[in-house]
Amino acid sequence: MTHARLTPLDLAGAKWRTSSHSGGQGECVEVTDNLPHLIPVRDSKRPTGPAIAFGHDAWRTFISQLV
């Protein structure tokens, strides 16, 4: 069995935005789409916490399943 190595993402230049469905309450996910090849997502209540990153194809698949 092989194990993938995880490397921390440098998200210092990320421009986070919340979903328009959050109603400005700040209890939603935040996403940034200004990074090449990745779309990181995080919990708006934990901005310094972990983020999960999707590739563009995986993000489109994920979003298509939410509607």
mmJSON file of the N, C-alpha and C atoms, coordinates in Angstrom:
{"data_MODEL":{"atom_site":{
"group_PDB":["ATOM","ATOM","ATOM","ATOM","ATOM","ATOM","ATOM","ATOM","ATOM","ATOM","ATOM","ATOM","ATOM","ATOM","ATOM","ATOM","ATOM","ATOM","ATOM","ATOM","ATOM","ATOM","ATOM","ATOM","ATOM","ATOM","ATOM","ATOM","ATOM","ATOM","ATOM","ATOM","ATOM","ATOM","ATOM","ATOM","ATOM","ATOM","ATOM","ATOM","ATOM","ATOM","ATOM","ATOM","ATOM","ATOM","ATOM","ATOM","ATOM","ATOM","ATOM","ATOM","ATOM","ATOM","ATOM","ATOM","ATOM","ATOM","ATOM","ATOM","ATOM","ATOM","ATOM","ATOM","ATOM","ATOM","ATOM","ATOM","ATOM","ATOM","ATOM","ATOM","ATOM","ATOM","ATOM","ATOM","ATOM","ATOM","ATOM","ATOM","ATOM","ATOM","ATOM","ATOM","ATOM","ATOM","ATOM","ATOM","ATOM","ATOM","ATOM","ATOM","ATOM","ATOM","ATOM","ATOM","ATOM","ATOM","ATOM","ATOM","ATOM","ATOM","ATOM","ATOM","ATOM","ATOM","ATOM","ATOM","ATOM","ATOM","ATOM","ATOM","ATOM","ATOM","ATOM","ATOM","ATOM","ATOM","ATOM","ATOM","ATOM","ATOM","ATOM","ATOM","ATOM","ATOM","ATOM","ATOM","ATOM","ATOM","ATOM","ATOM","ATOM","ATOM","ATOM","ATOM","ATOM","ATOM","ATOM","ATOM","ATOM","ATOM","ATOM","ATOM","ATOM","ATOM","ATOM","ATOM","ATOM","ATOM","ATOM","ATOM","ATOM","ATOM","ATOM","ATOM","ATOM","ATOM","ATOM","ATOM","ATOM","ATOM","ATOM","ATOM","ATOM","ATOM","ATOM","ATOM","ATOM","ATOM","ATOM","ATOM","ATOM","ATOM","ATOM","ATOM","ATOM","ATOM","ATOM","ATOM","ATOM","ATOM","ATOM","ATOM","ATOM","ATOM","ATOM","ATOM","ATOM","ATOM","ATOM","ATOM","ATOM","ATOM","ATOM","ATOM","ATOM","ATOM","ATOM","ATOM","ATOM"],
"id":[1,2,3,4,5,6,7,8,9,10,11,12,13,14,15,16,17,18,19,20,21,22,23,24,25,26,27,28,29,30,31,32,33,34,35,36,37,38,39,40,41,42,43,44,45,46,47,48,49,50,51,52,53,54,55,56,57,58,59,60,61,62,63,64,65,66,67,68,69,70,71,72,73,74,75,76,77,78,79,80,81,82,83,84,85,86,87,88,89,90,91,92,93,94,95,96,97,98,99,100,101,102,103,104,105,106,107,108,109,110,111,112,113,114,115,116,117,118,119,120,121,122,123,124,125,126,127,128,129,130,131,132,133,134,135,136,137,138,139,140,141,142,143,144,145,146,147,148,149,150,151,152,153,154,155,156,157,158,159,160,161,162,163,164,165,166,167,168,169,170,171,172,173,174,175,176,177,178,179,180,181,182,183,184,185,186,187,188,189,190,191,192,193,194,195,196,197,198,199,200,201],
"type_symbol":["N","C","C","N","C","C","N","C","C","N","C","C","N","C","C","N","C","C","N","C","C","N","C","C","N","C","C","N","C","C","N","C","C","N","C","C","N","C","C","N","C","C","N","C","C","N","C","C","N","C","C","N","C","C","N","C","C","N","C","C","N","C","C","N","C","C","N","C","C","N","C","C","N","C","C","N","C","C","N","C","C","N","C","C","N","C","C","N","C","C","N","C","C","N","C","C","N","C","C","N","C","C","N","C","C","N","C","C","N","C","C","N","C","C","N","C","C","N","C","C","N","C","C","N","C","C","N","C","C","N","C","C","N","C","C","N","C","C","N","C","C","N","C","C","N","C","C","N","C","C","N","C","C","N","C","C","N","C","C","N","C","C","N","C","C","N","C","C","N","C","C","N","C","C","N","C","C","N","C","C","N","C","C","N","C","C","N","C","C","N","C","C","N","C","C","N","C","C","N","C","C"],
"label_atom_id":["N","CA","C","N","CA","C","N","CA","C","N","CA","C","N","CA","C","N","CA","C","N","CA","C","N","CA","C","N","CA","C","N","CA","C","N","CA","C","N","CA","C","N","CA","C","N","CA","C","N","CA","C","N","CA","C","N","CA","C","N","CA","C","N","CA","C","N","CA","C","N","CA","C","N","CA","C","N","CA","C","N","CA","C","N","CA","C","N","CA","C","N","CA","C","N","CA","C","N","CA","C","N","CA","C","N","CA","C","N","CA","C","N","CA","C","N","CA","C","N","CA","C","N","CA","C","N","CA","C","N","CA","C","N","CA","C","N","CA","C","N","CA","C","N","CA","C","N","CA","C","N","CA","C","N","CA","C","N","CA","C","N","CA","C","N","CA","C","N","CA","C","N","CA","C","N","CA","C","N","CA","C","N","CA","C","N","CA","C","N","CA","C","N","CA","C","N","CA","C","N","CA","C","N","CA","C","N","CA","C","N","CA","C","N","CA","C","N","CA","C","N","CA","C","N","CA","C","N","CA","C","N","CA","C"],
"label_alt_id":[null,null,null,null,null,null,null,null,null,null,null,null,null,null,null,null,null,null,null,null,null,null,null,null,null,null,null,null,null,null,null,null,null,null,null,null,null,null,null,null,null,null,null,null,null,null,null,null,null,null,null,null,null,null,null,null,null,null,null,null,null,null,null,null,null,null,null,null,null,null,null,null,null,null,null,null,null,null,null,null,null,null,null,null,null,null,null,null,null,null,null,null,null,null,null,null,null,null,null,null,null,null,null,null,null,null,null,null,null,null,null,null,null,null,null,null,null,null,null,null,null,null,null,null,null,null,null,null,null,null,null,null,null,null,null,null,null,null,null,null,null,null,null,null,null,null,null,null,null,null,null,null,null,null,null,null,null,null,null,null,null,null,null,null,null,null,null,null,null,null,null,null,null,null,null,null,null,null,null,null,null,null,null,null,null,null,null,null,null,null,null,null,null,null,null,null,null,null,null,null,null],
"label_comp_id":["MET","MET","MET","THR","THR","THR","HIS","HIS","HIS","ALA","ALA","ALA","ARG","ARG","ARG","LEU","LEU","LEU","THR","THR","THR","PRO","PRO","PRO","LEU","LEU","LEU","ASP","ASP","ASP","LEU","LEU","LEU","ALA","ALA","ALA","GLY","GLY","GLY","ALA","ALA","ALA","LYS","LYS","LYS","TRP","TRP","TRP","ARG","ARG","ARG","THR","THR","THR","SER","SER","SER","SER","SER","SER","HIS","HIS","HIS","SER","SER","SER","GLY","GLY","GLY","GLY","GLY","GLY","GLN","GLN","GLN","GLY","GLY","GLY","GLU","GLU","GLU","CYS","CYS","CYS","VAL","VAL","VAL","GLU","GLU","GLU","VAL","VAL","VAL","THR","THR","THR","ASP","ASP","ASP","ASN","ASN","ASN","LEU","LEU","LEU","PRO","PRO","PRO","HIS","HIS","HIS","LEU","LEU","LEU","ILE","ILE","ILE","PRO","PRO","PRO","VAL","VAL","VAL","ARG","ARG","ARG","ASP","ASP","ASP","SER","SER","SER","LYS","LYS","LYS","ARG","ARG","ARG","PRO","PRO","PRO","THR","THR","THR","GLY","GLY","GLY","PRO","PRO","PRO","ALA","ALA","ALA","ILE","ILE","ILE","ALA","ALA","ALA","PHE","PHE","PHE","GLY","GLY","GLY","HIS","HIS","HIS","ASP","ASP","ASP","ALA","ALA","ALA","TRP","TRP","TRP","ARG","ARG","ARG","THR","THR","THR","PHE","PHE","PHE","ILE","ILE","ILE","SER","SER","SER","GLN","GLN","GLN","LEU","LEU","LEU","VAL","VAL","VAL"],
"label_asym_id":["A","A","A","A","A","A","A","A","A","A","A","A","A","A","A","A","A","A","A","A","A","A","A","A","A","A","A","A","A","A","A","A","A","A","A","A","A","A","A","A","A","A","A","A","A","A","A","A","A","A","A","A","A","A","A","A","A","A","A","A","A","A","A","A","A","A","A","A","A","A","A","A","A","A","A","A","A","A","A","A","A","A","A","A","A","A","A","A","A","A","A","A","A","A","A","A","A","A","A","A","A","A","A","A","A","A","A","A","A","A","A","A","A","A","A","A","A","A","A","A","A","A","A","A","A","A","A","A","A","A","A","A","A","A","A","A","A","A","A","A","A","A","A","A","A","A","A","A","A","A","A","A","A","A","A","A","A","A","A","A","A","A","A","A","A","A","A","A","A","A","A","A","A","A","A","A","A","A","A","A","A","A","A","A","A","A","A","A","A","A","A","A","A","A","A","A","A","A","A","A","A"],
"label_entity_id":["1","1","1","1","1","1","1","1","1","1","1","1","1","1","1","1","1","1","1","1","1","1","1","1","1","1","1","1","1","1","1","1","1","1","1","1","1","1","1","1","1","1","1","1","1","1","1","1","1","1","1","1","1","1","1","1","1","1","1","1","1","1","1","1","1","1","1","1","1","1","1","1","1","1","1","1","1","1","1","1","1","1","1","1","1","1","1","1","1","1","1","1","1","1","1","1","1","1","1","1","1","1","1","1","1","1","1","1","1","1","1","1","1","1","1","1","1","1","1","1","1","1","1","1","1","1","1","1","1","1","1","1","1","1","1","1","1","1","1","1","1","1","1","1","1","1","1","1","1","1","1","1","1","1","1","1","1","1","1","1","1","1","1","1","1","1","1","1","1","1","1","1","1","1","1","1","1","1","1","1","1","1","1","1","1","1","1","1","1","1","1","1","1","1","1","1","1","1","1","1","1"],
"label_seq_id":[1,1,1,2,2,2,3,3,3,4,4,4,5,5,5,6,6,6,7,7,7,8,8,8,9,9,9,10,10,10,11,11,11,12,12,12,13,13,13,14,14,14,15,15,15,16,16,16,17,17,17,18,18,18,19,19,19,20,20,20,21,21,21,22,22,22,23,23,23,24,24,24,25,25,25,26,26,26,27,27,27,28,28,28,29,29,29,30,30,30,31,31,31,32,32,32,33,33,33,34,34,34,35,35,35,36,36,36,37,37,37,38,38,38,39,39,39,40,40,40,41,41,41,42,42,42,43,43,43,44,44,44,45,45,45,46,46,46,47,47,47,48,48,48,49,49,49,50,50,50,51,51,51,52,52,52,53,53,53,54,54,54,55,55,55,56,56,56,57,57,57,58,58,58,59,59,59,60,60,60,61,61,61,62,62,62,63,63,63,64,64,64,65,65,65,66,66,66,67,67,67],
"pdbx_PDB_ins_code":[null,null,null,null,null,null,null,null,null,null,null,null,null,null,null,null,null,null,null,null,null,null,null,null,null,null,null,null,null,null,null,null,null,null,null,null,null,null,null,null,null,null,null,null,null,null,null,null,null,null,null,null,null,null,null,null,null,null,null,null,null,null,null,null,null,null,null,null,null,null,null,null,null,null,null,null,null,null,null,null,null,null,null,null,null,null,null,null,null,null,null,null,null,null,null,null,null,null,null,null,null,null,null,null,null,null,null,null,null,null,null,null,null,null,null,null,null,null,null,null,null,null,null,null,null,null,null,null,null,null,null,null,null,null,null,null,null,null,null,null,null,null,null,null,null,null,null,null,null,null,null,null,null,null,null,null,null,null,null,null,null,null,null,null,null,null,null,null,null,null,null,null,null,null,null,null,null,null,null,null,null,null,null,null,null,null,null,null,null,null,null,null,null,null,null,null,null,null,null,null,null],
"Cartn_x":[0.845,0.0,0.898,0.566,1.313,0.488,1.173,0.508,0.84,-0.176,0.043,0.618,1.532,2.079,1.244,0.865,0.1,1.049,0.937,1.75,0.823,1.201,0.355,0.213,-0.967,-1.209,-0.851,-0.247,0.005,-1.228,-2.056,-3.302,-3.218,-1.991,-1.807,-2.414,-2.386,-2.928,-4.376,-5.01,-6.399,-7.344,-8.297,-9.356,-10.646,-10.962,-12.103,-13.409,-14.451,-15.802,-16.783,-17.881,-18.9,-20.003,-20.757,-21.872,-22.929,-23.556,-24.655,-25.841,-25.878,-26.951,-26.758,-25.627,-25.376,-26.164,-26.671,-27.473,-26.677,-25.363,-24.533,-24.374,-24.79,-24.722,-23.341,-22.486,-21.15,-21.092,-22.152,-22.175,-22.32,-21.282,-21.329,-19.917,-19.787,-18.46,-17.932,-16.624,-15.956,-15.159,-15.046,-14.331,-13.441,-12.355,-11.51,-11.248,-11.354,-11.119,-10.048,-9.186,-8.127,-6.778,-6.779,-5.543,-5.543,-4.422,-4.388,-4.503,-5.31,-5.436,-6.189,-6.514,-7.187,-8.294,-9.308,-10.381,-10.496,-9.833,-9.929,-11.263,-11.729,-12.987,-12.704,-13.291,-13.097,-14.382,-14.42,-15.539,-15.379,-16.383,-16.286,-16.142,-16.581,-16.444,-15.033,-14.218,-12.848,-11.881,-11.735,-10.915,-9.443,-8.951,-7.565,-7.475,-8.61,-8.654,-8.296,-8.523,-8.145,-9.04,-8.516,-9.269,-9.14,-10.148,-10.091,-9.975,-9.142,-8.92,-9.396,-10.119,-10.631,-9.882,-9.671,-9.264,-10.498,-10.305,-11.447,-12.501,-12.089,-13.064,-13.81,-13.095,-13.738,-14.71,-14.352,-15.236,-16.53,-16.417,-17.62,-18.516,-17.922,-18.693,-19.369,-18.632,-19.168,-20.357,-20.18,-21.243,-22.457,-22.237,-23.37,-24.242,-23.666,-24.422,-25.198,-24.93,-25.624,-26.953,-27.108,-28.314,-29.45],
"Cartn_y":[-1.169,0.0,1.242,2.214,3.462,4.539,5.473,6.578,7.878,8.67,9.975,10.912,11.741,12.736,14.001,14.521,15.754,16.909,17.942,19.121,20.285,21.128,22.268,23.216,23.763,24.747,26.131,26.936,28.328,29.114,29.468,30.176,31.659,32.17,33.573,34.531,34.176,35.052,34.77,33.888,33.513,34.671,34.854,35.869,35.11,34.957,34.148,34.901,34.162,34.73,33.702,34.194,33.295,33.106,32.079,31.786,32.881,33.189,34.157,33.615,32.313,31.686,31.8,32.336,32.439,33.578,34.488,35.583,36.549,36.56,37.477,37.107,35.908,35.482,34.961,34.679,34.202,32.749,32.013,30.6,29.76,29.775,29.108,28.674,28.135,27.826,29.026,29.121,30.128,29.398,30.022,29.428,30.495,30.063,30.971,30.333,31.128,30.59,31.377,32.078,32.84,32.115,30.838,30.063,29.104,29.005,28.115,26.65,25.919,24.463,23.974,24.845,24.396,25.342,24.768,25.564,25.139,25.876,25.561,26.019,25.269,25.547,25.434,26.338,26.293,26.691,26.441,26.814,28.285,29.092,30.526,30.83,29.918,30.13,29.826,29.177,28.812,29.233,30.536,30.999,30.603,30.292,29.838,28.32,27.665,26.208,25.576,24.293,23.572,23.935,23.705,23.883,22.588,22.314,21.182,21.777,21.185,21.734,20.756,21.287,20.514,20.921,19.981,20.316,20.844,21.509,22.116,21.094,19.952,18.931,18.371,18.122,17.604,18.636,19.921,20.977,21.021,20.952,20.975,19.77,18.613,17.427,17.615,18.109,18.358,19.322,20.452,21.462,20.925,20.137,19.614,18.678,18.076,17.169,17.912,19.196,19.978,20.539,20.676,21.327,20.342],
"Cartn_z":[0.0,0.0,0.0,-0.843,-0.858,-0.174,0.393,1.083,0.368,0.124,-0.487,0.568,0.132,1.042,0.932,2.054,2.081,2.363,1.574,1.808,2.123,3.06,3.406,2.219,2.077,1.025,1.536,0.692,1.039,0.606,1.57,1.274,1.627,1.792,2.171,1.146,-0.134,-1.168,-1.529,-0.773,-1.075,-0.793,-1.685,-1.513,-1.239,0.032,0.459,0.273,-0.058,-0.153,0.401,0.932,1.466,0.438,0.628,-0.254,-0.146,-1.251,-1.225,-0.442,-0.218,0.545,2.049,2.494,3.931,4.567,3.761,4.289,5.146,4.999,5.762,7.22,7.592,8.984,9.375,8.408,8.7,9.135,8.934,9.306,8.046,7.276,5.988,5.615,4.455,3.951,3.192,3.136,2.326,1.261,0.124,-1.004,-1.625,-2.194,-2.962,-4.319,-5.353,-6.69,-7.434,-6.676,-7.324,-7.31,-6.947,-6.941,-8.141,-8.843,-10.005,-9.596,-10.304,-10.197,-8.963,-8.005,-6.784,-6.386,-5.744,-5.152,-3.694,-2.792,-1.37,-0.778,0.213,0.905,2.399,3.198,4.648,5.364,6.655,7.521,7.896,7.617,7.891,9.385,10.234,11.677,12.171,11.334,11.7,10.587,10.364,9.239,9.324,10.498,10.611,10.704,10.61,10.676,9.35,9.234,8.013,6.822,5.65,4.401,3.612,2.826,1.9,0.501,-0.328,-1.663,-2.728,-3.688,-4.817,-6.08,-6.973,-8.325,-9.06,-10.181,-10.884,-11.308,-11.824,-12.233,-11.03,-9.943,-8.729,-8.152,-8.221,-7.72,-8.532,-9.852,-10.696,-10.372,-10.182,-9.821,-8.468,-7.483,-6.148,-6.201,-6.87,-6.957,-7.705,-8.748,-9.518,-8.678,-7.658,-6.794,-5.713,-5.517,-4.482,-4.957,-6.233,-6.783,-6.869],
"occupancy":[1.0,1.0,1.0,1.0,1.0,1.0,1.0,1.0,1.0,1.0,1.0,1.0,1.0,1.0,1.0,1.0,1.0,1.0,1.0,1.0,1.0,1.0,1.0,1.0,1.0,1.0,1.0,1.0,1.0,1.0,1.0,1.0,1.0,1.0,1.0,1.0,1.0,1.0,1.0,1.0,1.0,1.0,1.0,1.0,1.0,1.0,1.0,1.0,1.0,1.0,1.0,1.0,1.0,1.0,1.0,1.0,1.0,1.0,1.0,1.0,1.0,1.0,1.0,1.0,1.0,1.0,1.0,1.0,1.0,1.0,1.0,1.0,1.0,1.0,1.0,1.0,1.0,1.0,1.0,1.0,1.0,1.0,1.0,1.0,1.0,1.0,1.0,1.0,1.0,1.0,1.0,1.0,1.0,1.0,1.0,1.0,1.0,1.0,1.0,1.0,1.0,1.0,1.0,1.0,1.0,1.0,1.0,1.0,1.0,1.0,1.0,1.0,1.0,1.0,1.0,1.0,1.0,1.0,1.0,1.0,1.0,1.0,1.0,1.0,1.0,1.0,1.0,1.0,1.0,1.0,1.0,1.0,1.0,1.0,1.0,1.0,1.0,1.0,1.0,1.0,1.0,1.0,1.0,1.0,1.0,1.0,1.0,1.0,1.0,1.0,1.0,1.0,1.0,1.0,1.0,1.0,1.0,1.0,1.0,1.0,1.0,1.0,1.0,1.0,1.0,1.0,1.0,1.0,1.0,1.0,1.0,1.0,1.0,1.0,1.0,1.0,1.0,1.0,1.0,1.0,1.0,1.0,1.0,1.0,1.0,1.0,1.0,1.0,1.0,1.0,1.0,1.0,1.0,1.0,1.0,1.0,1.0,1.0,1.0,1.0,1.0],
"B_iso_or_equiv":[0.0,0.0,0.0,0.0,0.0,0.0,0.0,0.0,0.0,0.0,0.0,0.0,0.0,0.0,0.0,0.0,0.0,0.0,0.0,0.0,0.0,0.0,0.0,0.0,0.0,0.0,0.0,0.0,0.0,0.0,0.0,0.0,0.0,0.0,0.0,0.0,0.0,0.0,0.0,0.0,0.0,0.0,0.0,0.0,0.0,0.0,0.0,0.0,0.0,0.0,0.0,0.0,0.0,0.0,0.0,0.0,0.0,0.0,0.0,0.0,0.0,0.0,0.0,0.0,0.0,0.0,0.0,0.0,0.0,0.0,0.0,0.0,0.0,0.0,0.0,0.0,0.0,0.0,0.0,0.0,0.0,0.0,0.0,0.0,0.0,0.0,0.0,0.0,0.0,0.0,0.0,0.0,0.0,0.0,0.0,0.0,0.0,0.0,0.0,0.0,0.0,0.0,0.0,0.0,0.0,0.0,0.0,0.0,0.0,0.0,0.0,0.0,0.0,0.0,0.0,0.0,0.0,0.0,0.0,0.0,0.0,0.0,0.0,0.0,0.0,0.0,0.0,0.0,0.0,0.0,0.0,0.0,0.0,0.0,0.0,0.0,0.0,0.0,0.0,0.0,0.0,0.0,0.0,0.0,0.0,0.0,0.0,0.0,0.0,0.0,0.0,0.0,0.0,0.0,0.0,0.0,0.0,0.0,0.0,0.0,0.0,0.0,0.0,0.0,0.0,0.0,0.0,0.0,0.0,0.0,0.0,0.0,0.0,0.0,0.0,0.0,0.0,0.0,0.0,0.0,0.0,0.0,0.0,0.0,0.0,0.0,0.0,0.0,0.0,0.0,0.0,0.0,0.0,0.0,0.0,0.0,0.0,0.0,0.0,0.0,0.0],
"pdbx_formal_charge":[null,null,null,null,null,null,null,null,null,null,null,null,null,null,null,null,null,null,null,null,null,null,null,null,null,null,null,null,null,null,null,null,null,null,null,null,null,null,null,null,null,null,null,null,null,null,null,null,null,null,null,null,null,null,null,null,null,null,null,null,null,null,null,null,null,null,null,null,null,null,null,null,null,null,null,null,null,null,null,null,null,null,null,null,null,null,null,null,null,null,null,null,null,null,null,null,null,null,null,null,null,null,null,null,null,null,null,null,null,null,null,null,null,null,null,null,null,null,null,null,null,null,null,null,null,null,null,null,null,null,null,null,null,null,null,null,null,null,null,null,null,null,null,null,null,null,null,null,null,null,null,null,null,null,null,null,null,null,null,null,null,null,null,null,null,null,null,null,null,null,null,null,null,null,null,null,null,null,null,null,null,null,null,null,null,null,null,null,null,null,null,null,null,null,null,null,null,null,null,null,null],
"auth_seq_id":[1,1,1,2,2,2,3,3,3,4,4,4,5,5,5,6,6,6,7,7,7,8,8,8,9,9,9,10,10,10,11,11,11,12,12,12,13,13,13,14,14,14,15,15,15,16,16,16,17,17,17,18,18,18,19,19,19,20,20,20,21,21,21,22,22,22,23,23,23,24,24,24,25,25,25,26,26,26,27,27,27,28,28,28,29,29,29,30,30,30,31,31,31,32,32,32,33,33,33,34,34,34,35,35,35,36,36,36,37,37,37,38,38,38,39,39,39,40,40,40,41,41,41,42,42,42,43,43,43,44,44,44,45,45,45,46,46,46,47,47,47,48,48,48,49,49,49,50,50,50,51,51,51,52,52,52,53,53,53,54,54,54,55,55,55,56,56,56,57,57,57,58,58,58,59,59,59,60,60,60,61,61,61,62,62,62,63,63,63,64,64,64,65,65,65,66,66,66,67,67,67],
"auth_comp_id":["MET","MET","MET","THR","THR","THR","HIS","HIS","HIS","ALA","ALA","ALA","ARG","ARG","ARG","LEU","LEU","LEU","THR","THR","THR","PRO","PRO","PRO","LEU","LEU","LEU","ASP","ASP","ASP","LEU","LEU","LEU","ALA","ALA","ALA","GLY","GLY","GLY","ALA","ALA","ALA","LYS","LYS","LYS","TRP","TRP","TRP","ARG","ARG","ARG","THR","THR","THR","SER","SER","SER","SER","SER","SER","HIS","HIS","HIS","SER","SER","SER","GLY","GLY","GLY","GLY","GLY","GLY","GLN","GLN","GLN","GLY","GLY","GLY","GLU","GLU","GLU","CYS","CYS","CYS","VAL","VAL","VAL","GLU","GLU","GLU","VAL","VAL","VAL","THR","THR","THR","ASP","ASP","ASP","ASN","ASN","ASN","LEU","LEU","LEU","PRO","PRO","PRO","HIS","HIS","HIS","LEU","LEU","LEU","ILE","ILE","ILE","PRO","PRO","PRO","VAL","VAL","VAL","ARG","ARG","ARG","ASP","ASP","ASP","SER","SER","SER","LYS","LYS","LYS","ARG","ARG","ARG","PRO","PRO","PRO","THR","THR","THR","GLY","GLY","GLY","PRO","PRO","PRO","ALA","ALA","ALA","ILE","ILE","ILE","ALA","ALA","ALA","PHE","PHE","PHE","GLY","GLY","GLY","HIS","HIS","HIS","ASP","ASP","ASP","ALA","ALA","ALA","TRP","TRP","TRP","ARG","ARG","ARG","THR","THR","THR","PHE","PHE","PHE","ILE","ILE","ILE","SER","SER","SER","GLN","GLN","GLN","LEU","LEU","LEU","VAL","VAL","VAL"],
"auth_asym_id":["A","A","A","A","A","A","A","A","A","A","A","A","A","A","A","A","A","A","A","A","A","A","A","A","A","A","A","A","A","A","A","A","A","A","A","A","A","A","A","A","A","A","A","A","A","A","A","A","A","A","A","A","A","A","A","A","A","A","A","A","A","A","A","A","A","A","A","A","A","A","A","A","A","A","A","A","A","A","A","A","A","A","A","A","A","A","A","A","A","A","A","A","A","A","A","A","A","A","A","A","A","A","A","A","A","A","A","A","A","A","A","A","A","A","A","A","A","A","A","A","A","A","A","A","A","A","A","A","A","A","A","A","A","A","A","A","A","A","A","A","A","A","A","A","A","A","A","A","A","A","A","A","A","A","A","A","A","A","A","A","A","A","A","A","A","A","A","A","A","A","A","A","A","A","A","A","A","A","A","A","A","A","A","A","A","A","A","A","A","A","A","A","A","A","A","A","A","A","A","A","A"],
"auth_atom_id":["N","CA","C","N","CA","C","N","CA","C","N","CA","C","N","CA","C","N","CA","C","N","CA","C","N","CA","C","N","CA","C","N","CA","C","N","CA","C","N","CA","C","N","CA","C","N","CA","C","N","CA","C","N","CA","C","N","CA","C","N","CA","C","N","CA","C","N","CA","C","N","CA","C","N","CA","C","N","CA","C","N","CA","C","N","CA","C","N","CA","C","N","CA","C","N","CA","C","N","CA","C","N","CA","C","N","CA","C","N","CA","C","N","CA","C","N","CA","C","N","CA","C","N","CA","C","N","CA","C","N","CA","C","N","CA","C","N","CA","C","N","CA","C","N","CA","C","N","CA","C","N","CA","C","N","CA","C","N","CA","C","N","CA","C","N","CA","C","N","CA","C","N","CA","C","N","CA","C","N","CA","C","N","CA","C","N","CA","C","N","CA","C","N","CA","C","N","CA","C","N","CA","C","N","CA","C","N","CA","C","N","CA","C","N","CA","C","N","CA","C","N","CA","C","N","CA","C","N","CA","C","N","CA","C"],
"pdbx_PDB_model_num":[1,1,1,1,1,1,1,1,1,1,1,1,1,1,1,1,1,1,1,1,1,1,1,1,1,1,1,1,1,1,1,1,1,1,1,1,1,1,1,1,1,1,1,1,1,1,1,1,1,1,1,1,1,1,1,1,1,1,1,1,1,1,1,1,1,1,1,1,1,1,1,1,1,1,1,1,1,1,1,1,1,1,1,1,1,1,1,1,1,1,1,1,1,1,1,1,1,1,1,1,1,1,1,1,1,1,1,1,1,1,1,1,1,1,1,1,1,1,1,1,1,1,1,1,1,1,1,1,1,1,1,1,1,1,1,1,1,1,1,1,1,1,1,1,1,1,1,1,1,1,1,1,1,1,1,1,1,1,1,1,1,1,1,1,1,1,1,1,1,1,1,1,1,1,1,1,1,1,1,1,1,1,1,1,1,1,1,1,1,1,1,1,1,1,1,1,1,1,1,1,1]
}}}
